[in-house]
Amino acid sequence: MTSSKPEERSSSASARRDTEAFLKTMRGRFRLAQEALTDIHKEAKKDWEFRLGQQWEQKIEAERTRDGRPCYTINRIPQFLRQVTGEQKKQRPAIQVSPIGDGADVETAEIIQGVARHIERTSNAEEAYDTAFEAMATGGFGFLRIVTDYVDGDSFDQEIKIVRDPNPFAHYPDPRCKELDYSDAKFWFVEDWLSREDFQDEYPESALQGLGDFQGIAAAAPEWIERDAIRVAEYFWVEEKKVAVKKGKASRTKTVRTVHWCKTNGLEILEEADVPGEYIPIVPCLGEEVRLDGKRHLIGLVRYARSPQQLYNIWQSAMAETIALAPKAPFQATPTQIEGFEDLYEQANTSNLPYLPYNPDPKADGKPSRNFGEPPIQAITQAIAHADNDLKTTTGLYDASLGAPGPEQSGKAILLRQQQGSAATFGFVDSMKRTIKHAGRIVLGWIPVYYDAPRVVRIVNPDGSSDTVKINQPFTDDAGLKKVFDLTVGRYDVSISTGPSFDAAREEAASSMLQLVQAQPALMQVIGDLLVKNFDWPMAEEISERLKKLLPPQLQDQDANALPQAQAKLAQAQQMIQQLSQTVHKLVDQKQAKLPELASRERIALIQAKAGIIEAALKAQSQEAIVAFQADLEQIDRQLALLPDPGMETQNGDGAGAPQPATPQVQPQQPLAA
């Protein structure tokens, strides 16, 4: 189970401070953070209420409900939010690790980056990113956390996780932060309210256990304790220390940051530990920041859309009320005209009567007639259109961005209109880049701490595939090279690359290649394997591999020149074999004295040719070429068998009586592996 609690390393925090003074400072910091966030939380809660459909002022809603008047909510807010959050999910920023010195190298940087991807995958970091971004787009701020957990129930190895925090109102960071990622925060609170029973179950050794309720001690910490509940907060704080740095004759001082953590109820310390790295392991995702008169304002997408949404609801309700509750057109008649027919005229607006009789009245001008009055439907419709346009104006998302058809005719014009909406909301997506970058810095600082021993770890490649590598220990790779990936050595930096996720990029590539093949069908023979590989089909990989085998030789994978070179060597070997065959026939007729000498030279030539063929066979890229090499090797072995043994001597000194060639014992050639 994932724990937000940092690893309990040896901490001497208790010995370094007076507990009462520490708690007093801690409560003062919490009060400072709480006061700074009062207005921010108040406006953000209204934003969340609007998103949930609570969009009428309570007084107006109560009056309309009491009078039986329509009070409709046509909630447009989620539509705009989904457009922005969907854009963020398409443009997944990725952590990039680069070496910057002190023994860092590119290969180790790639391993660290692969470990970071593994951390993101195992901890479902996308959920953390999406939750923080959605909270930011709604209320102006959201958060995610960096924690650790054991690899499994039996292991003492820990791994890092990036987890979501669904309650942005539980966070109280240092209000004096100047950086947008809060990397300069010197303290941070994450609160949770527990009932008396839950608190007693979770902290049985607390000094508050013997109390029947918390009423008697509430005065000591009024922000922390209520009658039947108590606030339990995680408290992070940073200690800064000046350290001298010398290099030759030059010297200066640097600031070293140490992070600590504890859980407290305001009156006592319940747990405590040290935190690795120099940053508090909580990362904000902030919307638009505005500072006015020393106060900070955090604004999301909903903030400026609240008033247009209210007007939209009012005018939609007014239209329903005007149409549904408008009075029917009454009859104008004299009493004499309807005398005796009063019941029929009373039913005229509710029943479909075939006729309405009336009495002639000399004093009346004609017969009874209706007095028609038209409700102001057109004016209300225009007001609704204005409110609708105001919603789009305040969010920066217009019809094209929302998927509605517009006056544009060309695809390029439609795309440009959609890009206008993306540009208007790009600040929110850019904030997510800043969030992931700071999360990457924290993870990068933690990796040397939690991945400090020799072990085998899984890394994730950019395409989503995974490998296992040995870290913090020397090993020999497949090429016979000795390597060591020491994650505890070197300085590395984090940057962010943006663009579509790998899956989205693959889909775009497949779509583009498909259009290209449709325009030029002949290209299917050249890029067919790449096209199919990017499709999300079952058996797509298998089909791609089969298509790859049908590629022209010059486009075969890996080494494009390997097969042509092997074919050239094969042709040379075949030519040499023909020449050697002719030479062998001539050697049979030559004199005995020269036969062993010539045979030795030819044997060497044959052996060299055989070695060349074996080398070419090893580089062959197809089964057909390997089979051809096998046949050539067998032919060379037959030629070698015809040559005399170089150790044989002539039967007499004058060369008479040429020796018969010895038949060497040739081992059967084993087939070459493909």
C-alpha positions as CSV (number, residue, x, y, z in Angstrom):
1,M,0.0,0.0,0.0
2,T,1.3,3.4,-0.9
3,S,2.3,5.6,2.0
4,S,2.7,9.4,1.9
5,K,5.0,9.1,4.9
6,P,8.7,9.7,4.1
7,E,11.2,7.0,4.9
8,E,12.1,7.0,8.6
9,R,15.8,7.7,8.4
10,S,17.8,8.5,11.5
11,S,16.5,11.9,12.6
12,S,17.9,14.1,15.4
13,A,15.3,16.8,14.9
14,S,13.9,16.1,18.4
15,A,17.3,16.6,20.0
16,R,17.9,19.9,18.1
17,R,14.9,21.8,19.3
18,D,12.7,22.5,22.2
19,T,9.4,20.8,21.5
20,E,7.1,23.6,22.9
21,A,9.0,26.3,20.9
22,F,8.8,24.1,17.8
23,L,5.0,23.6,18.2
24,K,4.5,27.3,18.8
25,T,6.4,28.2,15.6
26,M,4.5,25.5,13.7
27,R,1.1,26.8,14.8
28,G,2.1,30.3,13.8
29,R,3.1,29.2,10.4
30,F,-0.1,27.3,9.9
31,R,-2.1,30.4,10.9
32,L,-0.1,32.5,8.4
33,A,-0.8,30.1,5.6
34,Q,-4.4,29.7,6.5
35,E,-5.0,33.5,6.5
36,A,-3.2,33.9,3.1
37,L,-5.5,31.3,1.5
38,T,-8.8,32.3,2.9
39,D,-10.0,34.4,-0.1
40,I,-8.3,32.0,-2.6
41,H,-10.2,29.1,-1.1
42,K,-13.5,31.0,-1.0
43,E,-13.4,31.9,-4.7
44,A,-12.2,28.4,-5.6
45,K,-15.1,26.8,-3.8
46,K,-17.5,28.9,-5.8
47,D,-15.8,27.7,-9.0
48,W,-16.2,24.1,-7.9
49,E,-19.9,24.7,-7.0
50,F,-20.5,26.2,-10.5
51,R,-18.9,23.1,-12.1
52,L,-21.2,20.9,-10.1
53,G,-24.3,22.9,-11.2
54,Q,-24.9,25.0,-8.1
55,Q,-25.1,28.3,-10.1
56,W,-28.1,30.2,-8.7
57,E,-27.9,32.7,-5.9
58,Q,-29.6,31.1,-2.9
59,K,-32.0,34.0,-2.3
60,I,-33.1,34.2,-5.9
61,E,-33.5,30.5,-6.2
62,A,-35.6,30.4,-3.0
63,E,-37.9,33.2,-4.3
64,R,-38.4,31.6,-7.7
65,T,-39.1,28.2,-6.1
66,R,-41.6,29.7,-3.7
67,D,-43.5,31.5,-6.5
68,G,-43.5,28.4,-8.7
69,R,-41.4,30.0,-11.4
70,P,-38.9,28.1,-13.5
71,C,-35.3,27.9,-12.1
72,Y,-33.4,25.9,-14.7
73,T,-29.6,25.2,-14.8
74,I,-28.2,24.6,-18.2
75,N,-24.6,23.7,-17.1
76,R,-22.2,24.7,-19.8
77,I,-19.1,24.7,-17.6
78,P,-18.1,21.0,-17.9
79,Q,-18.1,21.3,-21.7
80,F,-15.4,24.0,-21.6
81,L,-13.4,22.1,-19.0
82,R,-13.4,18.9,-20.9
83,Q,-12.1,20.7,-24.0
84,V,-9.1,22.0,-22.0
85,T,-8.4,18.8,-20.0
86,G,-8.7,16.8,-23.2
87,E,-6.0,19.0,-24.9
88,Q,-3.8,18.5,-21.9
89,K,-4.2,14.7,-22.1
90,K,-3.2,14.8,-25.8
91,Q,-0.1,16.8,-25.2
92,R,1.7,14.7,-22.5
93,P,4.9,16.4,-21.4
94,A,7.7,13.9,-20.9
95,I,10.6,14.1,-18.5
96,Q,14.0,14.4,-20.2
97,V,17.2,13.7,-18.2
98,S,20.5,15.3,-19.3
99,P,24.0,14.9,-17.8
100,I,25.7,18.1,-16.6
101,G,28.8,17.0,-14.8
102,D,30.6,15.3,-11.9
103,G,30.9,12.0,-13.6
104,A,27.5,12.0,-15.4
105,D,27.3,10.4,-18.8
106,V,24.7,10.1,-21.5
107,E,24.1,6.3,-21.1
108,T,23.4,6.6,-17.4
109,A,21.1,9.6,-18.1
110,E,19.1,7.4,-20.4
111,I,18.9,4.7,-17.7
112,I,17.7,7.3,-15.2
113,Q,15.2,8.5,-17.7
114,G,14.0,5.0,-18.2
115,V,13.7,4.6,-14.4
116,A,11.6,7.8,-14.3
117,R,9.3,6.4,-16.9
118,H,9.0,3.2,-14.9
119,I,8.1,5.3,-11.8
120,E,5.4,7.1,-13.8
121,R,4.0,3.8,-15.1
122,T,3.9,1.8,-11.8
123,S,2.4,4.7,-9.9
124,N,-0.2,5.6,-12.5
125,A,1.3,9.1,-12.6
126,E,-1.0,10.1,-15.4
127,E,-3.9,10.0,-12.9
128,A,-1.9,12.3,-10.7
129,Y,-1.2,14.7,-13.6
130,D,-4.8,14.7,-14.7
131,T,-6.2,15.2,-11.2
132,A,-3.9,18.2,-10.5
133,F,-4.6,19.7,-13.9
134,E,-8.4,19.3,-13.6
135,A,-8.4,20.9,-10.1
136,M,-6.3,23.8,-11.5
137,A,-8.6,24.4,-14.5
138,T,-11.6,24.4,-12.2
139,G,-10.5,26.3,-9.1
140,G,-7.1,27.7,-10.0
141,F,-4.9,25.2,-8.2
142,G,-4.2,21.5,-7.8
143,F,-1.5,19.3,-6.3
144,L,0.3,16.0,-6.7
145,R,2.7,14.2,-4.3
146,I,6.0,12.3,-4.5
147,V,6.0,9.3,-2.0
148,T,7.8,6.0,-1.6
149,D,6.6,2.4,-1.1
150,Y,8.2,-1.0,-0.7
151,V,8.6,-2.9,-3.9
152,D,6.6,-5.8,-2.4
153,G,5.6,-7.2,0.9
154,D,8.8,-9.1,1.5
155,S,11.3,-6.6,0.1
156,F,13.2,-3.9,1.9
157,D,13.9,-2.1,-1.4
158,Q,11.7,1.0,-1.9
159,E,10.6,2.6,-5.1
160,I,9.3,6.1,-5.8
161,K,5.7,6.9,-6.7
162,I,3.9,9.9,-8.1
163,V,0.4,10.0,-6.6
164,R,-2.7,12.1,-6.9
165,D,-4.2,14.3,-4.3
166,P,-7.9,14.8,-5.0
167,N,-8.4,17.5,-2.3
168,P,-6.6,20.7,-3.2
169,F,-8.2,22.5,-0.2
170,A,-6.1,20.4,2.2
171,H,-2.9,22.1,1.2
172,Y,-1.4,25.1,3.0
173,P,1.9,26.0,1.4
174,D,4.3,28.8,2.4
175,P,2.6,32.0,1.3
176,R,5.9,33.7,0.8
177,C,6.8,31.5,-2.2
178,K,7.9,33.4,-5.2
179,E,8.5,30.5,-7.7
180,L,5.4,29.3,-9.6
181,D,6.4,25.7,-8.8
182,Y,6.8,26.5,-5.0
183,S,10.3,25.1,-5.2
184,D,11.4,27.8,-2.7
185,A,8.7,26.9,-0.1
186,K,10.1,26.7,3.4
187,F,7.1,24.9,5.0
188,W,4.0,23.2,3.9
189,F,0.9,21.7,5.7
190,V,-1.4,19.0,4.4
191,E,-4.4,18.7,6.8
192,D,-6.9,16.0,7.6
193,W,-9.8,16.1,10.1
194,L,-10.3,13.0,12.3
195,S,-13.1,12.1,14.6
196,R,-12.3,11.4,18.2
197,E,-12.8,7.7,17.6
198,D,-10.6,7.6,14.5
199,F,-7.9,9.6,16.2
200,Q,-7.8,7.3,19.2
201,D,-7.6,4.2,16.9
202,E,-4.8,5.6,14.7
203,Y,-2.7,7.1,17.5
204,P,-3.2,5.0,20.6
205,E,-0.1,6.5,22.3
206,S,-1.2,10.1,22.0
207,A,-1.4,12.2,25.2
208,L,-5.0,13.0,24.2
209,Q,-6.2,9.5,24.6
210,G,-7.6,9.8,28.1
211,L,-9.9,12.8,27.2
212,G,-13.7,12.1,26.9
213,D,-13.9,14.9,24.3
214,F,-11.6,17.7,23.1
215,Q,-13.6,20.5,24.6
216,G,-11.2,21.1,27.5
217,I,-8.1,21.6,25.4
218,A,-9.7,23.4,22.4
219,A,-8.6,26.8,23.8
220,A,-4.9,25.8,23.6
221,A,-5.1,25.3,19.8
222,P,-8.4,26.6,18.5
223,E,-7.5,26.1,14.9
224,W,-6.7,22.5,15.5
225,I,-9.2,21.1,17.9
226,E,-13.0,21.0,18.0
227,R,-15.4,19.2,20.4
228,D,-15.6,15.9,18.5
229,A,-12.8,16.3,15.8
230,I,-9.2,17.1,15.6
231,R,-7.0,18.4,12.8
232,V,-4.0,16.1,12.1
233,A,-1.6,17.7,9.6
234,E,1.5,16.6,7.8
235,Y,4.1,19.3,8.4
236,F,7.1,19.7,6.1
237,W,9.7,22.3,6.9
238,V,13.1,23.2,5.4
239,E,16.3,24.0,7.4
240,E,18.8,26.1,5.5
241,K,22.5,26.1,6.3
242,K,25.3,28.1,4.8
243,V,28.3,26.0,3.8
244,A,31.7,27.2,2.6
245,V,32.8,26.2,-0.9
246,K,36.5,26.5,-1.9
247,K,38.2,25.9,-5.2
248,G,41.9,26.9,-5.2
249,K,42.1,30.4,-3.8
250,A,38.5,31.2,-4.6
251,S,35.8,30.7,-1.9
252,R,32.2,31.4,-1.4
253,T,29.2,30.1,0.5
254,K,26.3,28.1,-0.7
255,T,22.9,27.3,0.9
256,V,22.2,23.6,1.7
257,R,18.5,22.8,2.2
258,T,17.4,19.9,4.4
259,V,13.8,18.8,4.4
260,H,12.0,17.4,7.5
261,W,8.5,15.9,8.1
262,C,6.2,15.2,11.0
263,K,2.6,14.6,11.8
264,T,1.1,16.8,14.4
265,N,-2.3,17.6,16.0
266,G,-1.1,21.1,17.0
267,L,-0.2,20.0,20.6
268,E,2.2,17.1,20.1
269,I,4.3,15.5,17.5
270,L,2.8,12.1,16.5
271,E,5.4,10.9,13.9
272,E,8.5,12.4,12.3
273,A,11.2,11.6,9.7
274,D,13.7,13.2,7.4
275,V,13.0,13.7,3.7
276,P,15.7,13.2,1.0
277,G,16.5,15.9,-1.5
278,E,16.2,19.7,-1.2
279,Y,12.5,20.2,-2.1
280,I,9.3,19.5,-0.2
281,P,7.8,16.6,-2.2
282,I,4.6,18.3,-3.1
283,V,4.1,19.8,-6.5
284,P,1.5,22.5,-7.3
285,C,-0.3,23.0,-10.6
286,L,-1.3,26.7,-10.7
287,G,-3.7,28.6,-13.0
288,E,-3.4,32.2,-13.7
289,E,-1.6,34.1,-10.9
290,V,-2.4,37.7,-10.2
291,R,-0.9,39.7,-7.4
292,L,-2.7,42.9,-6.3
293,D,-1.9,44.9,-3.2
294,G,0.3,42.2,-1.8
295,K,-2.4,39.5,-2.2
296,R,-2.2,36.5,-4.5
297,H,-5.1,35.4,-6.6
298,L,-5.2,32.1,-8.4
299,I,-7.7,31.9,-11.3
300,G,-8.9,28.9,-13.3
301,L,-11.0,28.5,-16.4
302,V,-14.3,28.7,-14.5
303,R,-13.7,32.0,-12.7
304,Y,-14.6,34.5,-15.5
305,A,-17.3,32.2,-16.9
306,R,-19.5,32.3,-13.7
307,S,-21.4,35.5,-14.5
308,P,-22.2,34.6,-18.2
309,Q,-23.3,31.1,-17.0
310,Q,-25.7,32.8,-14.5
311,L,-27.1,35.0,-17.2
312,Y,-27.5,32.0,-19.5
313,N,-29.5,30.2,-16.8
314,I,-31.7,33.3,-16.1
315,W,-32.6,33.8,-19.8
316,Q,-33.2,30.2,-20.5
317,S,-35.6,30.1,-17.5
318,A,-37.2,33.3,-18.6
319,M,-37.9,31.9,-22.0
320,A,-39.5,28.8,-20.5
321,E,-41.6,30.9,-18.2
322,T,-42.7,33.3,-21.0
323,I,-43.8,30.5,-23.3
324,A,-45.3,28.1,-20.8
325,L,-47.0,30.6,-18.6
326,A,-48.1,33.1,-21.1
327,P,-51.9,33.8,-20.9
328,K,-54.1,32.6,-23.7
329,A,-55.6,35.3,-26.0
330,P,-58.9,36.4,-24.4
331,F,-62.2,37.2,-26.2
332,Q,-63.5,40.7,-26.5
333,A,-67.3,40.7,-26.4
334,T,-70.3,42.5,-24.9
335,P,-72.4,40.8,-22.3
336,T,-75.3,40.6,-24.7
337,Q,-73.2,38.7,-27.3
338,I,-72.2,35.8,-25.0
339,E,-75.4,35.8,-22.9
340,G,-76.5,32.2,-22.5
341,F,-73.1,30.9,-24.0
342,E,-70.9,31.7,-21.1
343,D,-69.9,28.1,-20.5
344,L,-68.8,27.7,-24.1
345,Y,-66.6,30.8,-24.0
346,E,-65.0,29.6,-20.8
347,Q,-63.9,26.4,-22.5
348,A,-62.7,28.2,-25.6
349,N,-59.0,28.3,-24.4
350,T,-58.9,24.7,-23.1
351,S,-61.2,22.8,-25.6
352,N,-61.2,22.4,-29.3
353,L,-64.8,23.5,-29.9
354,P,-66.3,23.2,-33.4
355,Y,-68.2,26.5,-33.2
356,L,-68.9,29.5,-30.8
357,P,-72.4,31.0,-31.1
358,Y,-73.0,34.6,-30.1
359,N,-76.0,37.0,-29.9
360,P,-76.2,39.9,-32.2
361,D,-75.8,43.2,-30.4
362,P,-76.6,46.4,-32.2
363,K,-74.3,48.3,-29.8
364,A,-71.3,46.1,-30.6
365,D,-68.9,46.6,-33.6
366,G,-69.1,43.2,-35.2
367,K,-68.8,39.8,-33.6
368,P,-66.7,38.7,-30.6
369,S,-63.0,38.5,-31.4
370,R,-59.7,37.5,-29.7
371,N,-57.3,40.0,-28.3
372,F,-53.9,38.6,-29.3
373,G,-50.6,39.6,-27.5
374,E,-47.2,38.3,-28.5
375,P,-44.6,37.5,-25.7
376,P,-41.1,39.0,-26.2
377,I,-39.6,35.7,-27.4
378,Q,-37.3,37.3,-29.9
379,A,-35.7,39.6,-27.3
380,I,-35.1,36.7,-24.9
381,T,-33.6,34.6,-27.7
382,Q,-31.1,37.5,-28.4
383,A,-30.3,37.7,-24.7
384,I,-29.5,34.0,-24.7
385,A,-27.3,34.3,-27.7
386,H,-25.4,37.2,-25.9
387,A,-24.9,35.1,-22.8
388,D,-23.7,32.1,-24.9
389,N,-21.2,34.3,-26.7
390,D,-20.0,35.8,-23.4
391,L,-19.3,32.2,-22.1
392,K,-17.1,31.6,-25.1
393,T,-15.4,34.9,-24.8
394,T,-14.5,34.5,-21.2
395,T,-13.1,31.0,-21.7
396,G,-11.5,31.6,-25.0
397,L,-13.2,28.6,-26.5
398,Y,-15.4,29.2,-29.6
399,D,-17.6,27.0,-31.7
400,A,-14.7,25.5,-33.8
401,S,-12.8,24.5,-30.6
402,L,-16.0,22.9,-29.2
403,G,-16.6,20.8,-32.3
404,A,-19.5,22.9,-33.7
405,P,-19.7,23.6,-37.5
406,G,-18.8,27.1,-38.5
407,P,-18.7,29.2,-41.7
408,E,-15.3,27.9,-42.7
409,Q,-15.1,25.7,-45.8
410,S,-11.5,24.5,-45.9
411,G,-9.9,22.1,-43.5
412,K,-7.1,24.6,-43.0
413,A,-9.5,27.4,-41.9
414,I,-11.2,25.0,-39.5
415,L,-7.8,24.0,-38.0
416,L,-6.8,27.7,-37.6
417,R,-10.1,28.4,-35.7
418,Q,-9.4,25.4,-33.4
419,Q,-5.8,26.5,-32.8
420,Q,-7.2,29.9,-31.7
421,G,-8.9,28.2,-28.8
422,S,-5.8,26.2,-28.0
423,A,-3.7,29.4,-27.9
424,A,-6.2,31.0,-25.6
425,T,-6.0,28.2,-23.0
426,F,-2.3,27.4,-23.6
427,G,-1.4,28.9,-20.3
428,F,-3.1,26.1,-18.4
429,V,-1.3,23.4,-20.5
430,D,2.0,25.3,-20.0
431,S,1.4,25.2,-16.2
432,M,1.3,21.4,-16.4
433,K,4.7,21.4,-18.0
434,R,6.1,23.3,-15.1
435,T,4.4,20.9,-12.7
436,I,5.9,17.8,-14.3
437,K,9.3,19.4,-14.6
438,H,9.4,20.1,-10.8
439,A,8.1,16.6,-10.1
440,G,11.0,15.3,-12.3
441,R,13.5,17.3,-10.3
442,I,12.2,15.8,-7.0
443,V,12.3,12.3,-8.5
444,L,15.8,12.9,-9.8
445,G,16.9,13.9,-6.3
446,W,15.4,10.9,-4.8
447,I,16.7,8.2,-7.2
448,P,20.3,8.2,-5.8
449,V,18.8,7.7,-2.3
450,Y,16.4,4.9,-3.0
451,Y,18.3,3.3,-5.9
452,D,21.7,3.3,-4.1
453,A,22.4,-0.4,-3.9
454,P,23.3,-3.0,-6.6
455,R,20.0,-4.3,-8.0
456,V,18.2,-5.1,-11.2
457,V,15.6,-2.5,-12.1
458,R,13.1,-2.2,-14.9
459,I,13.3,0.7,-17.3
460,V,10.6,1.9,-19.7
461,N,11.5,3.0,-23.3
462,P,9.8,5.9,-25.1
463,D,7.7,3.4,-27.1
464,G,6.3,1.8,-23.9
465,S,8.4,-1.3,-24.1
466,S,10.4,-2.3,-21.0
467,D,13.9,-3.8,-20.3
468,T,15.8,-4.7,-17.2
469,V,19.2,-3.4,-16.4
470,K,21.8,-3.8,-13.6
471,I,22.6,-0.6,-11.7
472,N,25.3,0.3,-9.3
473,Q,27.4,-2.7,-10.3
474,P,29.8,-3.6,-13.1
475,F,28.6,-6.0,-15.8
476,T,29.4,-7.1,-19.3
477,D,26.9,-6.3,-22.1
478,D,26.0,-8.4,-25.1
479,A,28.8,-6.9,-27.1
480,G,31.4,-7.9,-24.5
481,L,31.9,-4.4,-23.1
482,K,32.2,-3.8,-19.4
483,K,29.9,-1.2,-18.1
484,V,28.5,0.2,-14.9
485,F,25.4,2.4,-14.4
486,D,26.0,4.1,-11.1
487,L,22.9,6.2,-10.3
488,T,24.6,7.7,-7.2
489,V,27.3,9.5,-9.1
490,G,27.0,12.6,-11.3
491,R,24.8,15.6,-11.7
492,Y,21.8,15.5,-14.0
493,D,19.2,18.1,-15.0
494,V,15.6,17.7,-16.0
495,S,13.9,19.3,-19.0
496,I,10.5,18.8,-20.5
497,S,9.6,17.7,-24.0
498,T,6.1,18.4,-25.2
499,G,4.0,16.9,-28.0
500,P,1.6,14.1,-28.5
501,S,2.0,11.0,-26.4
502,F,3.7,8.0,-28.1
503,D,0.3,6.3,-28.8
504,A,-1.1,9.6,-30.2
505,A,2.0,10.2,-32.3
506,R,1.8,6.6,-33.6
507,E,-1.8,7.1,-34.6
508,E,-1.0,10.3,-36.4
509,A,1.9,8.6,-38.2
510,A,-0.3,5.7,-39.3
511,S,-3.0,8.1,-40.6
512,S,-0.4,10.2,-42.5
513,M,1.3,7.1,-44.0
514,L,-2.1,5.7,-45.0
515,Q,-3.0,8.9,-46.9
516,L,0.4,8.7,-48.6
517,V,-0.1,5.1,-49.7
518,Q,-3.5,5.9,-51.0
519,A,-2.1,8.7,-53.1
520,Q,0.9,6.5,-54.2
521,P,0.0,2.8,-54.0
522,A,3.5,1.8,-55.1
523,L,4.9,3.0,-51.8
524,M,3.1,0.1,-50.0
525,Q,6.0,-2.1,-51.2
526,V,8.5,0.3,-49.5
527,I,6.8,1.4,-46.3
528,G,4.1,-1.3,-45.8
529,D,5.8,-2.8,-42.8
530,L,6.1,0.6,-41.1
531,L,2.5,1.4,-41.8
532,V,1.1,-1.8,-40.4
533,K,3.4,-1.6,-37.4
534,N,1.7,1.7,-36.3
535,F,-1.8,0.2,-36.5
536,D,-3.4,-0.8,-33.2
537,W,-4.6,-4.2,-34.5
538,P,-4.2,-7.6,-33.1
539,M,-1.3,-9.4,-34.9
540,A,-0.1,-6.0,-36.3
541,E,3.5,-6.8,-35.3
542,E,3.4,-10.2,-37.0
543,I,2.0,-8.8,-40.2
544,S,4.6,-6.1,-40.1
545,E,7.4,-8.7,-39.8
546,R,6.1,-10.6,-42.8
547,L,5.9,-7.4,-44.9
548,K,9.4,-6.6,-43.9
549,K,10.7,-9.8,-45.4
550,L,9.2,-8.7,-48.8
551,L,11.2,-5.5,-48.9
552,P,13.8,-5.1,-51.6
553,P,17.3,-6.2,-50.4
554,Q,18.6,-2.6,-50.1
555,L,15.8,-1.8,-47.6
556,Q,16.3,-4.7,-45.3
557,D,16.4,-3.7,-41.7
558,Q,19.4,-3.1,-39.5
559,D,22.4,-3.0,-42.0
560,A,21.2,-2.0,-45.4
561,N,24.6,-2.9,-47.0
562,A,25.0,-6.3,-45.3
563,L,23.1,-8.4,-47.8
564,P,24.7,-6.8,-51.0
565,Q,28.1,-7.2,-49.5
566,A,27.4,-10.8,-48.7
567,Q,26.2,-11.4,-52.2
568,A,29.3,-9.9,-53.7
569,K,31.5,-12.1,-51.5
570,L,29.5,-15.1,-52.5
571,A,30.1,-14.3,-56.2
572,Q,33.8,-13.9,-55.6
573,A,33.9,-17.2,-53.7
574,Q,32.1,-19.0,-56.5
575,Q,34.5,-17.6,-59.1
576,M,37.4,-18.7,-57.0
577,I,36.0,-22.2,-56.6
578,Q,35.8,-22.5,-60.4
579,Q,39.4,-21.4,-60.8
580,L,40.5,-23.8,-58.1
581,S,38.7,-26.7,-59.7
582,Q,40.6,-26.1,-63.0
583,T,43.9,-25.9,-61.0
584,V,43.2,-29.2,-59.3
585,H,42.8,-31.0,-62.6
586,K,46.1,-29.6,-63.9
587,L,47.9,-30.6,-60.7
588,V,47.1,-34.3,-61.3
589,D,49.2,-34.2,-64.5
590,Q,52.2,-32.2,-63.0
591,K,55.3,-33.7,-61.7
592,Q,55.6,-35.3,-58.3
593,A,58.1,-32.8,-56.9
594,K,55.9,-29.8,-57.4
595,L,52.6,-31.4,-56.6
596,P,52.8,-31.1,-52.7
597,E,54.0,-27.4,-53.0
598,L,51.2,-26.4,-55.3
599,A,48.7,-28.4,-53.4
600,S,49.7,-26.6,-50.2
601,R,49.2,-23.2,-51.8
602,E,45.8,-24.1,-53.2
603,R,44.8,-25.7,-49.9
604,I,45.6,-22.3,-48.2
605,A,43.6,-20.5,-50.9
606,L,40.6,-22.8,-50.4
607,I,40.7,-22.4,-46.7
608,Q,40.8,-18.6,-47.0
609,A,37.9,-18.7,-49.4
610,K,36.0,-20.9,-46.9
611,A,36.7,-18.4,-44.1
612,G,35.4,-15.6,-46.3
613,I,32.2,-17.5,-47.1
614,I,31.6,-18.3,-43.4
615,E,32.1,-14.6,-42.5
616,A,29.6,-13.5,-45.2
617,A,27.2,-16.2,-44.0
618,L,27.2,-14.8,-40.5
619,K,26.2,-11.4,-41.8
620,A,23.5,-12.7,-44.1
621,Q,20.1,-11.2,-43.7
622,S,17.9,-13.9,-45.2
623,Q,17.5,-17.7,-45.0
624,E,17.9,-18.0,-48.8
625,A,21.4,-16.5,-48.7
626,I,22.4,-18.8,-45.9
627,V,21.3,-21.9,-47.8
628,A,23.4,-20.7,-50.8
629,F,26.5,-20.3,-48.6
630,Q,26.0,-23.8,-47.2
631,A,26.1,-25.3,-50.7
632,D,29.3,-23.4,-51.5
633,L,31.0,-24.6,-48.3
634,E,30.2,-28.2,-49.2
635,Q,31.8,-27.7,-52.6
636,I,35.0,-26.3,-51.1
637,D,35.2,-29.2,-48.8
638,R,35.0,-31.6,-51.8
639,Q,37.8,-29.7,-53.5
640,L,39.9,-29.9,-50.3
641,A,39.4,-33.7,-50.3
642,L,40.9,-34.0,-53.7
643,L,44.2,-32.3,-52.8
644,P,47.1,-34.5,-51.6
645,D,48.2,-34.5,-48.0
646,P,51.0,-31.9,-47.7
647,G,52.9,-34.3,-45.4
648,M,53.2,-37.0,-48.1
649,E,56.7,-37.6,-49.6
650,T,57.5,-38.8,-53.1
651,Q,58.2,-42.6,-53.6
652,N,61.6,-42.0,-55.3
653,G,64.0,-39.1,-55.8
654,D,63.6,-38.6,-59.6
655,G,60.0,-37.9,-59.3
656,A,58.9,-41.0,-61.1
657,G,55.7,-42.5,-60.0
658,A,53.5,-39.5,-58.8
659,P,51.9,-40.2,-55.5
660,Q,48.2,-40.8,-55.3
661,P,46.4,-37.9,-53.6
662,A,45.4,-38.9,-50.0
663,T,41.7,-38.6,-49.2
664,P,41.4,-36.4,-46.2
665,Q,38.7,-37.2,-43.5
666,V,36.3,-34.4,-43.9
667,Q,33.8,-33.9,-41.1
668,P,30.3,-33.3,-42.2
669,Q,29.5,-29.6,-42.3
670,Q,26.9,-28.5,-39.8
671,P,24.2,-26.3,-41.1
672,L,24.6,-22.6,-40.4
673,A,22.0,-21.1,-38.1
674,A,19.8,-18.5,-39.6
